Amino acid sequence: MDNTPISPWKYLALEILYSIPIVGLVFLIIHAIGARNINKRNFARSYFCFVILLAIIILIIVLATGGFAGIASLFGAK
């Protein structure tokens, strides 16, 4: 296990990398599971929790405002 600190620039680079839609998610999962540096692994895990929390909040907002009503009307739901 590697305990060397990560520089602020590396944190910024990781955050930009994780923000890329498909590639970022793949790297996020790889770093959260198998990063040798414990700081990088913990940062990836916290970012993954943030992404899940954000998805839940967006889903609640969409459901609360009736955002899926247009999709449901396409399939004949009333």
N, C-alpha and C positions, 0 to 999 in steps of 0.2 A: 504494500500500500504506500502510495506517495502522498506526503503531507505538505509538499511545497506550496506556498501561497500562489494565488493567481493574481496577475496584475489587473488593474481596472480596465485597461485596454483589451485584455483577453476576455473579461466579462462582457464588455461591449460587443466584441466580435462574436462571442457565443450567442448573445441575445439577438444580434442581427441574423446570424445563421439559423437560429431556431424560429425566426419570424418568416422565413421562406416557406411557402405553403407545403409542398410534399417533401422536399429534401430536408427541410428543417425538422419535420416530424420524425423522419427516419433517424436523423442525427440525434434528436432529443431522446428517442427511445434507446439508441445505442449508448449514448453517454449516461443515461439514467441507470442502465443495467450494468454496463461493463467498463466504465471509465476507471483507469488506474488511480488517477488523482482524486482523492476523496472530496476536495473542494469542488471540482468540476462535476462529480457525480451528484453531490448535494445540490448544486445550483441547477442541474438538469432536472432533478426530482422536484425542486420547488417550482421551477418554470412549468413543468408538466402539471402540477397541482393547480397552478394559476390558469393554465389553458382549460382544464376541466371545469374549474369554477366559473370562468368566463363563459364557457359553452352552456352551463346550466343557467346562469343569469340571463343570457340571451334567449334561451328557450323559454324561460318563464315570462320574459317580457313579450315575446312573440305570441305565446299562448294567451296571455292576459289581454293583449290588444286585439285579439282576433285575427292575427296575421295569417293563419292557415285557413281562414274562411273561404278565400278565393280558390284555394286548392281543393277544398272539400266540395265546393259547388261544381267543380268540373266532373266529379265522380258521382254526382246525383245525391249527395248527402244534403239533408235539410236541417 
